[in-house]
Amino acid sequence: MERDERLFIEGTVSRAKQLVRQHIWAGVDEARLEAWYGQFEARQASLLGACLLDGFIFRSRAQVEAILHGALCRPELVGLAGDSDQAVVQALRGRNEAGIRLSPVIRLQDPPIKSGTYVLRRLFKLLRLDQKWATWPQNLHQITDLQMIIFVDDFCGSGQQFSDFALFVGLEQLMAANPNCRFIYLTVAAHEDGIKHVQTKYPRVEFIAGEILGADHHFFKGENLRNFKVDGLVERLRADYDRIASEVGFGRGKVPALGFEEQALCYAFDHGTPNNTLPIFWNQRDQWSSLVDR
């Protein structure tokens, strides 16, 4: 191992531990981090482990809440130019009907632990919103004179999950019954592919994402590895990744070895991880201990 490579690996692992200790990565356990990285060392893939850590984006509970607060105060949600950016929040704190409802992106057949309900609950507690303005999506058809419906979730990767949800909730019929209503899809984060999918299929849906990821966040094709300017680096890391994936069984289920839609993200929340993220971070196997939970 060359000196520069060894220094990079040692420095990256040390920095990751500091992020945990300083609670910037609050929610990541240091012992779990060490065990996860140790698996790369045992497989002579230390550089791959270090590069994955170098590109890893982890949003703690406090960071998620800050992103949510900012998203609900975005100027796109304000109806009039002179309104405060807190106008929607203030309306949702009040007891008077403002024609606004927030609803989680979840279908009846989905498990109750889906992240949409968690994020909605965090949003209401964080901003002290009145719970009467939250409703299950299947009940939206029963409410009249709606001015704004805000669908809430933590992440939109490909947009397919929202399309499935739209069919379940009868979004087209809901739009037809509420021609003057604004339909907002609010997420903590979203991939630009998912945003494009939703806006193409449902032009009336306005998309608000606290954080937007894109092609440059693909681990093997993105700017993080390009910045190293080392010949053969991507090919070497991909070979190590494919070898580990084959050995432990990543990609044998519904999710490919590079994550859903092969977006190959290095992104996670304190409360869970999108399946668009590389499984090497979250997929617990008999021969592999994960860094974060799905």
SULWO-V539127 format. One line per field, one symbol per residue. ss: DSSP state (h for helix, s for strand, l for the rest). psi: psi as a letter, one per 30 degrees, with the letter a starting at -180 (. if undefined). A space follows every 10 residues. Layout:
# SULWO-V539127
ss->???
psi->???
This chain:
# SULWO-V539127
ss->llhhhhhhhh hhhhhhhhhh hllllllllh hhhhhhhhhh hhlllhhhhh hhhhhlsssl hhhhhhhhhh hhllhhhlll llllllhhhh hhhlllllls ssssllllll llllhhhhhh hhhhhhhlll hhhsllhhhh hhlllllsss sssssslllh hhhhhhhhhl hhhhhhhlll lsssssssss shhhhhhhhh hlllssssss ssslhhhlll llhhhhllll llhhhhhhhh hhhhhhhhll lllllllllh hhllslsssl llllllslhh hhllsllsll llll
psi->kleeeeeeee eeeeeeeeee eggehkfkke eeeeeeefee efghheeeee eeeefkjkjl eeeeeeeeee efgkfffkek efllfgeeee efflfkkggk kkkkjklefl kfgkfeeeee eeeeeeghlk ffgklkeffe ffklhkfkkj kklekjdffe eeeeeeeefh eeeeeefifg kkjkjklell kfeeeeeefe eiffkkkjkf kklaefgkef fafeeeffhk kgeeeeeeee eeeeeeefgk gfbfklfglk ghfhliklle flkkgfkkff efjklegkkl ell.
